Amino acid sequence: MFKKEVVGVDYLTRWHLLKNNRFLNVYLHKFEGDDAPFAHDHPWPSMSLCLSGKVREFYRDDDTVTSTRRALFNVRLIGRGRLIYRRALFAHRLEVVDGPVWTLFITGPKVRDWGFYTPSGWRVWLDNEDSEFERDPGEDLHSIGEILEGEG
């Protein structure tokens, strides 16, 4: 049985394919909307495989992002079949170009807290009171087939 989690409104649906543990996590992501206006990082190194759709990623690869997307001067288009590795400190934000965008997202062990790069500096994600990332409980599904069939 896979846990379904809805993040934000028209932003991201996440299915936990491999339950949370300290070594490895595997998720199926469905992006329908863009990230928040601020870049974010993650608490673990990760790999993302784009299964369908296209997303534009704004990023800076020197771990010095301190502001909004204007500071993210690198841009890449990520489409079907593209595999991306990201360090835990890798700051980025995503914009859906051709959606929905489906990705397989694999994380390593947690090495730090994660957060947003705002105009006032880096903020731990739990401190972001204005965040659009309020989590809503979702239904559990039994197979990846049920997940994809339900999307029509």
Secondary structure as the mmCIF struct_conf table of DSSP 4:
data_model
#
loop_
_struct_conf.conf_type_id
_struct_conf.id
_struct_conf.beg_label_comp_id
_struct_conf.beg_label_asym_id
_struct_conf.beg_label_seq_id
_struct_conf.end_label_comp_id
_struct_conf.end_label_asym_id
_struct_conf.end_label_seq_id
STRN STRN1 PHE A 2 VAL A 7
TURN_TY1_P TURN_TY1_P1 GLY A 8 TYR A 11
STRN STRN2 LEU A 12 LEU A 18
BEND BEND1 ARG A 22 PHE A 23
STRN STRN3 ASN A 25 PHE A 31
BEND BEND2 GLY A 33 GLY A 33
HELX_LH_PP_P HELX_LH_PP_P1 ASP A 34 ALA A 36
BEND BEND3 PRO A 37 PRO A 37
STRN STRN4 PHE A 38 PHE A 38
STRN STRN5 ALA A 39 HIS A 40
BEND BEND4 PRO A 43 TRP A 44
STRN STRN6 SER A 46 ARG A 60
TURN_TY1_P TURN_TY1_P2 ASP A 61 ASP A 62
BEND BEND5 ASP A 63 ASP A 63
BEND BEND6 SER A 67 SER A 67
STRN STRN7 THR A 68 THR A 68
HELX_RH_3T_P HELX_RH_3T_P1 ARG A 69 ALA A 71
STRN STRN8 ASN A 74 GLY A 79
TURN_TY1_P TURN_TY1_P3 ARG A 80 GLY A 81
STRN STRN9 LEU A 83 ARG A 86
TURN_TY1_P TURN_TY1_P4 ALA A 88 LEU A 89
STRN STRN10 ALA A 91 THR A 107
BEND BEND7 ARG A 112 ARG A 112
STRN STRN11 GLY A 115 THR A 118
TURN_TY1_P TURN_TY1_P5 PRO A 119 SER A 120
STRN STRN12 GLY A 121 VAL A 124
HELX_RH_3T_P HELX_RH_3T_P2 TRP A 125 ASP A 127
TURN_TY1_P TURN_TY1_P6 GLU A 129 ASP A 130
BEND BEND8 GLU A 132 GLU A 132
STRN STRN13 ARG A 135 LEU A 141
BEND BEND9 HIS A 142 HIS A 142
HELX_RH_AL_P HELX_RH_AL_P1 ILE A 144 GLU A 149
TURN_TY1_P TURN_TY1_P7 GLY A 150 GLU A 151
#
